[in-house]
Amino acid sequence: MRLCTTHPVVRRIWTVELRPEHGGTTLSCLQCSPSAPTMRTAPSQALTHLAAHARHDFLPRHLRTCQCHSTGCRWHPRHRGCAGPVLLVLTRERGGRLWRLADTCAACAAATDHAAVVPDTVLATASPAASLKRIRQQQRRKAPHGPSEQVRVREMLSYLAAALPARTSAAARLLALQCALRSTTAGKVNIPAGLIRGMRIASEPSALTELEAAGWLRSPTAPTHTGILMELLDTAVRMQAPARADRARAANWILLTCQMSEIRQLGATPRLLALALAAHPLDETGTPTAEQEVLARMCGLPLQELTPLLDMLVTTRFLRSWAHGAVPEDLHWELARHSHLAGNSSSLESDRVT
């Protein structure tokens, strides 16, 4: 329980509102003077603005407290109380017109609708000069560092759950994952046609259209037989601190996981769920676990569709089993080939398709 602290309470809540006005959209922040981004880039400008506040008002992790208590826990329904580490959580309200970034405990974050954890791999807390120097040093090294492939994928799925419209299709989310992890620091990304085929979304022509309509990216040229050239408009994703080579390993882990023989012939939705399940770590009982609402939100699924898809993954033998936990809202599952997915993507090469 995090009900009190011996340290002075520091307010770490930042909120911006996008207000439609004549000629565009105004970004309003209580702590700053308004600016006026264009309608197309307003969501990305909002996320960038919030990220700047979080970096400027940096606070060591051990001094951070769950901020929802300062508002009487009006951000979410009642639950079992504060618990878990304090995370930086991004929340979308009023259909994307209001965005909030705040320190929130893990339990409150899970109970909050339209919320996603902003991972350290997206938001760097060091100074820009120090971050740039560190990134360049890391890029010179061949050995991986920082979070594992699974951690990067799980954190990016959680971020995209808030950054993209709730009804974004599974195919579009898979494409967004690849774009986010393969982009340059300038936001440029080239997705080869072979990768599109490997992800089994070549038959989903609406995936790119969805992401463009959401204002998350744009494609300056039409797709060709060699691939798609795109530019990310989500500047928060473009600010990722880890080296590009490390992010590419996570992107390749996604590709290899989706090509596993147990799921490669399934549609985009069950493959996205399988990817989310594989990206979760083991708990103290030795099995992965997650709240079903959080898992459904990660994949853009209605909650009632989760059980049939889990049963499908058991039938295809991607999962050995799944069950509800002691608390009905919790899910536990067992991967049929967990050792092949735990940080060693090379072991999946035998499942790779051409």
N, C-alpha and C positions, 0 to 999 in steps of 0.2 A: 504494500500500500504506500502511495506517495501523497499523503495528505498534508504534510508539512515539511519544512526544512529549516535548518539553523542558519542558512545563508539568507541574505537579503533577497527578496523576490524581484526578479528582473523580468519585465514584460517583454516577451518574445512572440508577439502576434502582429502580423502585417497583413493588411487587407487592401485590395484595390477593386475598384468598380468600373466596369466599362459602360459608359452612358451614350446611347445613340443620340446624335445631334445632327443638325443640318450640315451636310458636307463631309461627314465622317463620324468617328467614334472618339469620345474623350475618355482618357484614362484618369481616374480620380483616386488619389491616395491621401489619407488623413495626415500623413507625415510629410508630404511633399506638395509642391505646387503642381497643378494639373499639366499634363502634356496631351498632345493630340495625335496619336498614331492613326494610320489609315485603317479602314474597316478590315482589310485583308490581313494585316499583321497585328491587330489589336491583341488577340490571345497570346501570341508570342511575346509582345511587348510587356504584357502584364506579368508573365512568368519571369522574364528577365528583370523587371523592376523589383519583384519580390525577392529574387535571388540576390540582388545587389544589397537589399536591406539585411538579409541573413548574413552575408559575408561581412558587412560593415559593423553589425552589432554582434560580432562573434562572442561566444561565451563557452568556457570549457565544459565538457560534457557532464562532469560531476556537479556543476552548479545549475544545470538546467532542470526545470520542473515542468510538470504537465500543466499547460496553460488553460485548459478547459475549466478548471476549478475557479478561475478568476471570473468566469461568466456563468457560474452555477451549472455547468455541464449541460448547457442548452444546445450544444452542437450535435448531440447524439441521444438516443434513447437510454433509459436506465439499464445498467448492466452490473456485473459483479464487483465493480470498483477498479480503481487505478492499479495497474500492475505492469511489470515488464520495463524495459529500458525506455528512456525518453527519446523520441524520434522527431525528426523534422517532417511535418506532414502537410501536404498540399491538398486543399479541399476546393471543389467547384460547387457553387450554389447558384440558384436562380437561372438555371439553364445556361451557365457559362458567363453570366453578366457580372458575377462576383467571385473573386478568387482570394483564398486565405492561406497564408503560410504560417505555421505555428508549431511550437514545441508541444508534443502530445505523447502520452505514454502509449505503449503498444496496445493495451487493452482498449483505451478510448479510441485509438486510431482504427482498430478493427470494427468498432461499433458505429463509426461515423460513415454516413453515406457519401459516395462520390469523393472518397479520400484516397490518397496514395502517398506512400513514404517516398521522400526525396532522398535518394541514396548519396553517399559520399562520392560515388563515381560520377554523379551528375553535378553536384554542388561542391566546388572546392572552397575551403575556408582560408587557404593561404593567400597572401598578397599576389596580385597578378604577376609581378616580376619573379617572385619566388616560385610560383606555380609553373611559369613558363620554363624557368631554369630546371626545375625538377622534371618536368615532362620531357625536355630534351635529353636530360641525363638518362631517364628511363628508356627512351626510345633507342638509345645506343646499346642497350643490353638485350641479349637474346633470351635470357631466362625470364619466364613469367613472374610477375610480382602482383601484390594486391589481392583483391578478392578472386575467388575461383570463377570459372565460366558459369557455373550454376548460380552463384550469387549475383553476378552481373545480369544474367538473364532474368532472374526473379525480380531484382530491383527495377529493371527496365520495364517489365510487364506491369509492375505496380505503378510506376510513373505514368505509363501510357494509359492506364485505366482512368486516370484523372485528366490527362492532357488531351485525349481523343473523345469524341462524342460517345455516349454510352452504347449506342446502337451500331458502332463500327463493327464490321464483319470480321470473322476470324482470319480470312485471307488478307484483309487490309492490315490487321494487327501483326501478322507474320511478316508482311512486307515492311511495316514500320519498324519492327525489331531489327531486320537486316539493315535498313537504312540508318537507323540510330547507331548501330554498332560498327558500321563500315564507313561512316562519313568522315571527311577531313575536318580540321578545325574551322575551315571556312564554310562548312555545311554542304560541301559538294560530295556527291556519292554516285558511283556508276555501278548499277546492278546488271551483270551480264545475263544474257538470255539463258545460258546454261544453269545459272543459279535459280532463275525463275522456274525453270523446268524441274530442277532438283527439289524446290520447295513445294512442287505440285500446285502452284497457283497460276499457271499459264492459262488455265481454263476459267480464271476468275478476272475478267477484264475490268471489273468495277473496282478492284482493290486500289489501283492508282487513282482512279477518279474519286473515290471516297476520301482519300487522304488529301487530295487537292481541294475538294469541296470543304473539308474541315479547316483549311488554311494551315495545314501542318507541313506541307511541302508543295513544290511546284516543279513541273517538268518543262524546261524551256524548249525542248525539242520533242517531237513525236517519237514514241517507241519504235525501234528498228529491230531487224532480225538479230542484231548483235547484242542488244540490251537496251537499258533505259538510263539516261542521264538525268539526275534530279538535284534539286537544291532544297535543303531543309530550312523551313521558316521558323521552326521551334528553336529559339536561341538557347534555351535552357539545355537542350540536348547537345547543342554545338559546344557548350562550355564544359563538356566532360573532361575530367582531369587525367584519367589513365592513358597510357600510351596507346597509339592506334593499333599496334601489333597485338596488345592484350585484348583489346575490344574485338579484333578480328578473330581471335581464338574463340571467343564467346559466340560470335556469329557462325563460325564453322561448327561449333558444338550444336547449335540449333539445327543447322543443315543436316548433320549426321544423325542427330536424334530423330528428326522428322523422317529420315530415310530408313529407319529400322524396319525390318521385315514385318514386325507385328502391326505397324500402323501406316506404312507407306501408301497403302491402297485406300485408306480412309479419307473422308472429306477433311476440309480445313479445320472445322470446329473440333472434332475429336482429336486431331493432331495437335491443335493448340492447347487443349486441355492436357494431353499427354505430356507436352513440353513443360507446362506449368507444374505438373505433378513431379516430373523428373528433376525440376529445378529446386525443389524443397529439400532442406537438410533433414537428417534424422533427429528425433527428439530423444529424451532420456530413456524411452522404452526401446529405442532402436528402430523405430519406424517413422516415416515422415508424417507430419500432421499440419492441419490448417483449419481455420474456420470456413465453413462452406460458403458463407456470403462473400468472404474475401476472395476465395478461389473463383467463385462465379464472376465476381466483378473484374478480376484479372483477365478473364477470358471473354468478357462482354456477354455473359450468359444469363438468361432468366434462371432463377434458383430452381424452378421445377424441372429444368432440362438437365440438371447436373447428374441426378441418379441414373437415368437411362444411359448417359454417356459413360459413366463410371462402369456400369454393367457391360457396355460394349467393349471397353478396354480390358475387362476381365475375360470376356469371350475371345478376344483376339490374342490373349496371353501377354499383353503388355503389362497388365497388373496381375499379381498373384491373387490379391484379395483387397477388399476395402470394407470399412465399417465405420459407424458412428462411435464417437468416444464416450467417456463418462458423461460429458455434457453433450446433449443432442446436436448442438450447433457445430461441434468439432468433428472433423473427419480424419481417419487414419487409413493408410494404404500401404501396400507392399509391392514394390516393383519386382517384376519377374527377373530382371537382369540388372539389379542395382549396381553391382560391381563394374559393369561395363559403362555406367553412366557417371560414376563418381569421379569426375575430374580427369578422366583418361580418354579423350576423344579418339585417340588412335586405335583403341580397341574396337571402334565401330566401323573401321575402314572396310571390313568384309561385307557390310551392309550397304555400302555406297553404290548408287546407281549412276549410269552414264547417260 
